[in-house]
Amino acid sequence: MAVGVGLAGCSSIREQRGYRVDPVLQTSIQPGVDNQQSVAGTLGRPSYVSEYGDQTWYYITSVTARKPFVRPSIQSHSVLAVSFDEAGNVAAADITGINNVARISPDGAETPTLGRERGFLEDLFGNIGQVGSAGMGAPQ
């Protein structure tokens, strides 16, 4: 019994985030036939709406799995992008998967910056004599 309890504690936990995918509803969106109202009625509110450029609604879903005390890993990820024309009719509906996810890994604990590196004393005493310098305006 102890082994069963121990194995149950090590099982993977699956979590779904974002839009709940219904393949039938996703494939029912037709360019030139549907508009914003019909898409909202079929799929519901989008996860994200584009702010610039052509109006596009994004329905994002991600399924992760994790074991206790371990970072979650992405099992599946999909994005349905529904683009609209100026009249509000569907221009395109594209589904992309996990192959378009960009994986980044930060380089260390600091963000490198361009420019010269200043020491402690330069930071402390660097502005001495700068009062009234060019660009600050002439003293009145």
Secondary structure, DSSP 8 states (H G I E B T S, - for coil): -HHHHHHHHTS-EEEEEES---HHHHHT--TTT-BHHHHHHHH-S-SEE--SSS-EEEEEEEEEEE-TTS--EEEEEEEEEEEE-TTSBEEEEEEE-GGG-------SSS---SS----HHHHHHTTTT-TT-TTS----
